[in-house]
Amino acid sequence: MANLDINRYSELKAKGTISLIKAGGVVALVQKRFDTESGEALPEEVIGVNLKELRELRAKLVGQIATLDVVLADCDEVLASKVV
């Protein structure tokens, strides 16, 4: 998740270009990408993290700026969801 611009997360989620998916013990952050000139879809960028890393990330984010609220909510949702 280090590659994600955390300040743009809410904006990207609102556009439907980013999502967190839980599978087994791994969480995948999937980001749709587009060519800035042509608008063509590029291969999705998948950043995989294990659940321990996601829990650690969530703990680090607590108490930071309000724009991170949606990230925390998504982390909580993924951590609470059943494995798919």
MOUR-V6080 format. One record per residue. N is the residue number from 0. RES is the residue in three letters. OMEGA is omega in radians with two decimals (none if undefined). NEAR is the number of other ideal C-beta (glycine too) atoms within 10 Angstrom. D_FIRST is the distance of its C-alpha to the first C-alpha in Angstrom with 1 decimal. Layout:
# MOUR-V6080
n=N res=RES omega=OMEGA near=NEAR d_first=D_FIRST
n=N res=RES omega=OMEGA near=NEAR d_first=D_FIRST
This chain:
# MOUR-V6080
n=0 res=MET omega=-3.13 near=16 d_first=0.0
n=1 res=ALA omega=-3.13 near=7 d_first=3.7
n=2 res=ASN omega=-3.09 near=8 d_first=5.3
n=3 res=LEU omega=3.01 near=15 d_first=5.4
n=4 res=ASP omega=-3.00 near=8 d_first=8.7
n=5 res=ILE omega=-3.14 near=15 d_first=8.6
n=6 res=ASN omega=-3.14 near=11 d_first=12.4
n=7 res=ARG omega=-3.06 near=13 d_first=12.6
n=8 res=TYR omega=-3.13 near=19 d_first=10.8
n=9 res=SER omega=-3.14 near=16 d_first=14.3
n=10 res=GLU omega=-3.14 near=13 d_first=16.0
n=11 res=LEU omega=3.13 near=15 d_first=14.0
n=12 res=LYS omega=3.14 near=15 d_first=14.5
n=13 res=ALA omega=3.12 near=10 d_first=18.1
n=14 res=LYS omega=-3.12 near=10 d_first=18.6
n=15 res=GLY omega=-3.10 near=8 d_first=17.4
n=16 res=THR omega=-3.12 near=15 d_first=15.0
n=17 res=ILE omega=3.10 near=20 d_first=11.8
n=18 res=SER omega=3.05 near=15 d_first=11.8
n=19 res=LEU omega=-3.14 near=20 d_first=10.5
n=20 res=ILE omega=3.13 near=14 d_first=12.8
n=21 res=LYS omega=3.09 near=18 d_first=13.9
n=22 res=ALA omega=-3.07 near=10 d_first=16.1
n=23 res=GLY omega=3.12 near=9 d_first=17.7
n=24 res=GLY omega=-3.08 near=9 d_first=15.6
n=25 res=VAL omega=3.03 near=14 d_first=12.4
n=26 res=VAL omega=3.11 near=24 d_first=10.1
n=27 res=ALA omega=3.01 near=15 d_first=9.1
n=28 res=LEU omega=-3.06 near=20 d_first=7.3
n=29 res=VAL omega=3.14 near=14 d_first=10.1
n=30 res=GLN omega=3.06 near=15 d_first=10.9
n=31 res=LYS omega=-3.13 near=15 d_first=14.5
n=32 res=ARG omega=-3.13 near=12 d_first=15.7
n=33 res=PHE omega=3.05 near=11 d_first=19.2
n=34 res=ASP omega=-3.05 near=9 d_first=21.5
n=35 res=THR omega=-3.12 near=8 d_first=22.3
n=36 res=GLU omega=-3.04 near=6 d_first=26.0
n=37 res=SER omega=-3.09 near=8 d_first=26.9
n=38 res=GLY omega=3.14 near=7 d_first=24.5
n=39 res=GLU omega=3.10 near=9 d_first=24.2
n=40 res=ALA omega=3.06 near=10 d_first=21.3
n=41 res=LEU omega=3.09 near=11 d_first=19.2
n=42 res=PRO omega=3.13 near=7 d_first=17.4
n=43 res=GLU omega=3.07 near=13 d_first=14.4
n=44 res=GLU omega=-3.14 near=13 d_first=11.0
n=45 res=VAL omega=3.10 near=10 d_first=9.5
n=46 res=ILE omega=-3.11 near=14 d_first=6.2
n=47 res=GLY omega=3.05 near=13 d_first=7.7
n=48 res=VAL omega=3.08 near=17 d_first=7.3
n=49 res=ASN omega=-3.03 near=12 d_first=10.7
n=50 res=LEU omega=3.11 near=15 d_first=12.1
n=51 res=LYS omega=3.12 near=9 d_first=12.9
n=52 res=GLU omega=3.13 near=13 d_first=9.4
n=53 res=LEU omega=3.10 near=20 d_first=8.7
n=54 res=ARG omega=3.12 near=14 d_first=12.1
n=55 res=GLU omega=3.11 near=12 d_first=11.5
n=56 res=LEU omega=-3.14 near=17 d_first=8.6
n=57 res=ARG omega=3.14 near=17 d_first=11.1
n=58 res=ALA omega=3.13 near=10 d_first=13.9
n=59 res=LYS omega=-3.06 near=10 d_first=12.6
n=60 res=LEU omega=-3.09 near=15 d_first=12.2
n=61 res=VAL omega=3.07 near=8 d_first=15.7
n=62 res=GLY omega=3.12 near=8 d_first=18.3
n=63 res=GLN omega=-3.00 near=12 d_first=16.4
n=64 res=ILE omega=-3.02 near=9 d_first=17.4
n=65 res=ALA omega=-3.13 near=7 d_first=18.4
n=66 res=THR omega=3.14 near=13 d_first=16.0
n=67 res=LEU omega=-3.11 near=19 d_first=13.3
n=68 res=ASP omega=-3.11 near=12 d_first=15.8
n=69 res=VAL omega=3.08 near=14 d_first=14.6
n=70 res=VAL omega=3.12 near=21 d_first=11.0
n=71 res=LEU omega=-3.14 near=15 d_first=13.0
n=72 res=ALA omega=3.12 near=10 d_first=15.3
n=73 res=ASP omega=3.08 near=19 d_first=13.0
n=74 res=CYS omega=3.13 near=20 d_first=11.6
n=75 res=ASP omega=-3.12 near=11 d_first=15.3
n=76 res=GLU omega=-3.14 near=11 d_first=16.3
n=77 res=VAL omega=-3.13 near=18 d_first=14.2
n=78 res=LEU omega=-3.12 near=14 d_first=15.2
n=79 res=ALA omega=-3.06 near=8 d_first=18.7
n=80 res=SER omega=3.08 near=12 d_first=19.1
n=81 res=LYS omega=3.12 near=5 d_first=21.0
n=82 res=VAL omega=3.13 near=9 d_first=19.7
n=83 res=VAL omega=none near=7 d_first=20.4
